[in-house]
Amino acid sequence: MHRAHYSSLSTYRSRYTSDLSRYDVDVKRKALIAIVLVGFAPTSSIIFTLALNDNELLSQLFFMLCKIWIFLVPTYWFLVIDGNSISWSEPNRDGLLAATISGISMSALIVAMWAIFSGTIDTDAMISEMETTGLTDFRIYVAGMFYWIFINSMLEEYVFRWFITTKGIELLGSEASGIALSACMFTLHHTIALHLFGFLWWQTAMATFGLLSAAAIWSWLYLRYKSIWVCWLSHAICDIAVFGIGYLVLFG
């Protein structure tokens, strides 16, 4: 009787372990698919706009299609595939304070780096590459500035800091790995853009390190405070500094 009991218990444990293993594999498989579907869309947009196409209208249309894609796919995945409900994830006071401090600190570093190294950058080549985007027109630049600060930065936090970070944790099994994966995917399209804008290799390397660091901080902020509003505020403050410098390059 005892042997039958132990045999039954062993069989149950074996089946339970097998079920857990299959569940874990399924979670990782879904996470990988989700990351691939979303994570490389911004990179494809940059390559198409700056390297493959010279038509301004076509570039803008493809850009908008990619933005719609990276919003809809995570939303559908969260609500339909994962079966969750909509949540607002309001920030708390500590989160907003951390966002403000980190955003101002990184912005100060961005401005300092520009002040030190701006003389080494071929701004004429940069402006030439930007002509296909329409951003050399002052009105489009201002509209783009508001879009990137208030909408695009939020979308990037929605995609990279929330969706890809959390899916990266599911895929790789730890917060540190999820943060690293999200930071690398976020930085990829920015690094390619810097290269195509004509930055030298060492300038691109420095900027890439800064972008990786900022992305990791923003992912950490999300995991710490569980609100994309926190990392968005930090990101938006940095974008203000970037667009201020961009204004000086194009129109100053």
Buried (B, 14 or more C-beta within 10 A) or exposed (E): EEEEEEEEEEEEEEEEEEEEEEEEEEEBEBBBBBBEBBBBBBBBBBBBBBEEBEEBEBBBEBBEEBBEBBBEBBEEBBEEEEEEEEEEEEBEEEBBEBBBEBBBBBBEBBBEBBEEBEEEBEBEEBBEBBEBBBBBBEEBBEEBBEBBBEEBBBBBBBBBBBBBBBBBBBBBEEBBBBBBBBBBBBBBBBBBBBBBBBBBEEBBEBBBEBBBBBBBBBBBBBBBBBBBBBBBBBBBBBBBBBBBBBBEBBEE
